[in-house]
Amino acid sequence: MIQCWRLDTPAQTLVLASHNSHLPEVVHWGAPLPEGEGLVALARALQPDVTGGMLDARPPMTVCPLPGDVFPGQPGADIGALKPRLRLEEVVEEAGLLELGFRDGDITYTLTARTHAACDVIELSARMTGARIGWLAAPGLPAPVLADEMIGYAGKWIGEFTAQTIPWRVGAHVREVRDGRTSHEAFPGLVMPARGAGNGTGEVFALHLGTSGGHRMVAEELPDGRRQVLFGPMLSAEGSDDVTAGPLYITCSGNGLNGVMQAMQRFARTHILDFPDTDRPRPVHYNCWEAIYFDHDLAELRDIASLAAQLGAERFVLDDGWFKGRSSDTSSLGDWEVDWDKYPEGLQPLIDHVEACGMTFGLWVEPEMVNPDSDLARQHPDWVFGPADQPLGRHQLVLDMALEEVQAYLFARLDAILSTYPVDYLKWDHNRVLPFPDHRQVGAVYALIDRLREAHAHVEIESCASGGARIDYGILKRTHRVWLSDSNDALERMRMQHEAMLFLPPEIMGSHIGPRKCHTSGRTLSMSLRAWVAAQGHFGFEMDPRELTEGETEVLTRVCDWWKANRGWLHRGLAHRLDTRDRGQRASMTVSADGDRFVVWVGQKETPPHVLPHPVRLTGLAANDRYAVRLVSEDSPIPDWMTRGDMALKRGPVTLSGAALMSAGVSLPYMAPQSIWVLEGTRVA
Ligand code: DGJ
């Protein structure tokens, strides 16, 4: 007997088939099927032949292959020597929800699937109870048959979101994050383009595990040719007898990577992000970290704040160094009260000044951490997570967040700060890895943030972890911005932002103009490049504004004003990545929700391969409408004689049809290495 269920969003259908009440197989994940499709007939039609060199029946590739299944691939759960024969017990089918419950004795397995039709995302999770579970995958999925490669994420500190193309070949590609954080090294996502797919065309599948404690991913091609993808959170070494793996967010697009990106961005906006005030435009940030580091001086900070406000900042963020005894990264984490030596009257005088300048006030914290050189560690050495002799990381240790005393202490300290001072934003940092993964730590951090948000509902939170080591939809359900990277190098940022935008909407991607000479790369890049790259995300700046030249000030304020004038529609718009002939370019565009305007970014990292620049072809426009397109980034780091052509765009707006802009494109002036052109377009009557 075959039982089937289907889940639909406009761009995808997922069909599950259970044979004789066993755990189901996904028999179809892909383009939408017609309403009346015969699902059992489909499951039967997809049954492969039996041939030589195999068992007399094909062991199914279920959503959770188990040791007793005689399945030759990787299992979906680690339950030791147990070989349960799970059978269907319960089915709950409601609009947008499917729940399938299976049992064998004490062991239960529940698959939950929710459809988010308006966003084209399906949310999957698996819960297992009744055994010692060392690992569990969210419901496993088949990978596309007609695909040669997948795109996974590697990376490092100051080099997050490094997309890597991994060929499909027999064997398992296993990615494990064992350091207890989402990690710099492996954003928990996978993109699977079918053969021939690109930014705007072809079939592309994407998955993202929304959890913050590290994950294990298996993308496997079996010797018999089948392919499966398993994604599950890392658990503690002891495991647990009640594990939920997920949510795993999946989408499938028939319009290339852009379809995936638009679905994920829309989903994050609609179902993940929870802003205290949805109507509040993202404020321009000034962050003092790269200006002063630990060197806090009230008079200097006042000067900096005044200048930051003049340049356009709307929120002033006091970074690390404001609390008791914190004059370097060697001490004081855990002692969450103001440093009375640096701030004899507390933070209020600075906040008064910041507010008088018209800005709100944000504060850096790193609640999960403790320095051995702190009052907290001296008083409560037993609150440390992991062995006493573990190596320090940035001179610090992690607190055992699951301890009630730790939760109570941190809540009390943070609550006191937020109750004493008018803080509207916390930059919540997490600068060291855990000695080993522990899912309880993640749950406890989520609980602490949730409690604080309940008590201080107006406070926005940024998820920072030495840059982008904690970016996932789990943390984003309770935070409102990510610090994508500690690198403010605009060239590095251009790449990272281009990759991260597949999963993150621009308004939450913290992006700052850094100092002229980048502190993490040593590169000196033009203000134009730095500012326009920052304007792709949640715009801010964090150099010492007293060091800006007149020219830099002019560009910074112009871009800042431009961003303020456009953020309203940019942060509700539809993002597209653009194909360009020169692979050294990063090109993308955002079209407003009403289609009336757009902005195009074309960034050039290296010297272009040809003397003549190629026209850039746009997308997402109405073919028969006409658009006036003009350059808004007029700054170019090259001498005039290198860009001396009499080009239409240089003289003013060019007006062309959407069809022309999308098929012929428009020629940009010569692109110097390390430069960016930004175009703006408006629909004309
Ligand atoms: C790491 C962050 O990523 C930086 O932006 C800064 O906040 C430092 N920590 C402060 O210690």
Boltz pocket constraint, residues with backbone or C-beta under 6 A from the ligand:
constraints:
  - pocket:
      binder: B
      contacts: [[A, 289], [A, 319], [A, 320], [A, 364], [A, 429], [A, 431], [A, 464], [A, 465], [A, 466], [A, 467], [A, 483], [A, 485], [A, 486]]
      max_distance: 6.0
